[in-house]
Amino acid sequence: MNDATTHHSGPKRMAHFDMLRFKNNNHSASVRVIKMASSPTHSMFIVSDGSVYALGSNHVFQCGVDNVAYLHNIEYIKYFKEKSIAVKDVACGSLHTMFLARTSSNLF
């Protein structure tokens, strides 16, 4: 086999994901996604300023949005901004999401 067929050039598949336009977001333009986590039911995104966005099932409020069972578009999660919390990490399970704050290292 030659090098062209055995080596991948790295994160090319993510290049389209690097800058996204989020519908109904709190930002004026594209934002840089720094972390993403997903489960079989939903996905969560952290952007460079520590804001959080969600997509997918919210049947047990795992996306952190009230009164919406399913997020068909990527939605901004207001909770962290309202509490002045910047998020640095995220993990998803089928029915839950955990967040780690940047400054206090508190788990939410």
Contacts in CASP RR format, 6 or more apart in sequence:
PFRMAT RR
TARGET T0000
AUTHOR 0000-0000-0000
METHOD contacts of the structure
MODEL  1
MNDATTHHSGPKRMAHFDMLRFKNNNHSASVRVIKMASSPTHSMFIVSDG
SVYALGSNHVFQCGVDNVAYLHNIEYIKYFKEKSIAVKDVACGSLHTMFL
ARTSSNLF
17 33 0 8 1.000
17 36 0 8 1.000
18 32 0 8 1.000
18 33 0 8 1.000
19 30 0 8 1.000
19 31 0 8 1.000
19 32 0 8 1.000
19 33 0 8 1.000
20 30 0 8 1.000
20 31 0 8 1.000
20 33 0 8 1.000
20 45 0 8 1.000
20 74 0 8 1.000
21 29 0 8 1.000
21 30 0 8 1.000
22 31 0 8 1.000
22 53 0 8 1.000
22 74 0 8 1.000
22 75 0 8 1.000
22 76 0 8 1.000
23 73 0 8 1.000
23 74 0 8 1.000
23 75 0 8 1.000
24 73 0 8 1.000
24 75 0 8 1.000
24 76 0 8 1.000
25 31 0 8 1.000
25 53 0 8 1.000
25 74 0 8 1.000
25 76 0 8 1.000
26 51 0 8 1.000
26 76 0 8 1.000
26 81 0 8 1.000
27 47 0 8 1.000
27 51 0 8 1.000
31 47 0 8 1.000
31 48 0 8 1.000
31 49 0 8 1.000
31 51 0 8 1.000
32 47 0 8 1.000
32 48 0 8 1.000
33 45 0 8 1.000
33 46 0 8 1.000
33 47 0 8 1.000
34 46 0 8 1.000
34 47 0 8 1.000
34 48 0 8 1.000
34 50 0 8 1.000
35 45 0 8 1.000
35 46 0 8 1.000
35 88 0 8 1.000
35 89 0 8 1.000
35 90 0 8 1.000
36 43 0 8 1.000
36 44 0 8 1.000
36 45 0 8 1.000
36 46 0 8 1.000
36 90 0 8 1.000
37 43 0 8 1.000
37 44 0 8 1.000
37 90 0 8 1.000
37 91 0 8 1.000
37 92 0 8 1.000
37 97 0 8 1.000
38 44 0 8 1.000
38 92 0 8 1.000
39 62 0 8 1.000
39 92 0 8 1.000
39 93 0 8 1.000
39 94 0 8 1.000
40 94 0 8 1.000
41 56 0 8 1.000
41 57 0 8 1.000
41 59 0 8 1.000
41 62 0 8 1.000
41 93 0 8 1.000
41 94 0 8 1.000
41 95 0 8 1.000
42 54 0 8 1.000
42 55 0 8 1.000
42 56 0 8 1.000
42 57 0 8 1.000
42 58 0 8 1.000
42 62 0 8 1.000
42 63 0 8 1.000
42 71 0 8 1.000
42 92 0 8 1.000
42 97 0 8 1.000
43 54 0 8 1.000
43 55 0 8 1.000
43 56 0 8 1.000
43 92 0 8 1.000
44 52 0 8 1.000
44 53 0 8 1.000
44 54 0 8 1.000
44 55 0 8 1.000
44 63 0 8 1.000
44 90 0 8 1.000
44 92 0 8 1.000
44 97 0 8 1.000
45 52 0 8 1.000
45 53 0 8 1.000
45 54 0 8 1.000
45 55 0 8 1.000
45 74 0 8 1.000
45 90 0 8 1.000
46 52 0 8 1.000
46 53 0 8 1.000
46 87 0 8 1.000
46 88 0 8 1.000
46 89 0 8 1.000
46 90 0 8 1.000
47 53 0 8 1.000
49 86 0 8 1.000
50 80 0 8 1.000
50 86 0 8 1.000
50 87 0 8 1.000
50 88 0 8 1.000
50 102 0 8 1.000
51 76 0 8 1.000
51 77 0 8 1.000
51 80 0 8 1.000
51 81 0 8 1.000
51 86 0 8 1.000
51 87 0 8 1.000
52 76 0 8 1.000
52 77 0 8 1.000
52 79 0 8 1.000
52 80 0 8 1.000
52 87 0 8 1.000
52 90 0 8 1.000
52 99 0 8 1.000
53 74 0 8 1.000
53 75 0 8 1.000
53 76 0 8 1.000
53 77 0 8 1.000
54 63 0 8 1.000
54 64 0 8 1.000
54 65 0 8 1.000
54 71 0 8 1.000
54 74 0 8 1.000
54 75 0 8 1.000
54 77 0 8 1.000
54 97 0 8 1.000
55 63 0 8 1.000
55 71 0 8 1.000
55 73 0 8 1.000
55 74 0 8 1.000
55 75 0 8 1.000
56 63 0 8 1.000
56 70 0 8 1.000
56 71 0 8 1.000
56 72 0 8 1.000
57 63 0 8 1.000
57 69 0 8 1.000
57 70 0 8 1.000
57 71 0 8 1.000
58 64 0 8 1.000
58 65 0 8 1.000
58 68 0 8 1.000
58 69 0 8 1.000
58 70 0 8 1.000
58 71 0 8 1.000
59 69 0 8 1.000
59 70 0 8 1.000
60 95 0 8 1.000
60 96 0 8 1.000
62 92 0 8 1.000
62 93 0 8 1.000
62 94 0 8 1.000
62 95 0 8 1.000
62 96 0 8 1.000
62 97 0 8 1.000
63 71 0 8 1.000
63 75 0 8 1.000
63 77 0 8 1.000
63 97 0 8 1.000
64 77 0 8 1.000
64 79 0 8 1.000
64 97 0 8 1.000
65 71 0 8 1.000
65 75 0 8 1.000
65 77 0 8 1.000
68 75 0 8 1.000
79 85 0 8 1.000
80 86 0 8 1.000
80 87 0 8 1.000
80 99 0 8 1.000
85 101 0 8 1.000
85 102 0 8 1.000
85 106 0 8 1.000
85 108 0 8 1.000
86 101 0 8 1.000
86 102 0 8 1.000
86 103 0 8 1.000
87 99 0 8 1.000
87 100 0 8 1.000
87 101 0 8 1.000
87 102 0 8 1.000
87 108 0 8 1.000
88 100 0 8 1.000
88 101 0 8 1.000
88 102 0 8 1.000
89 99 0 8 1.000
89 100 0 8 1.000
90 97 0 8 1.000
90 98 0 8 1.000
90 99 0 8 1.000
90 100 0 8 1.000
91 97 0 8 1.000
91 98 0 8 1.000
92 98 0 8 1.000
98 107 0 8 1.000
98 108 0 8 1.000
99 107 0 8 1.000
99 108 0 8 1.000
100 106 0 8 1.000
100 107 0 8 1.000
100 108 0 8 1.000
101 107 0 8 1.000
101 108 0 8 1.000
END
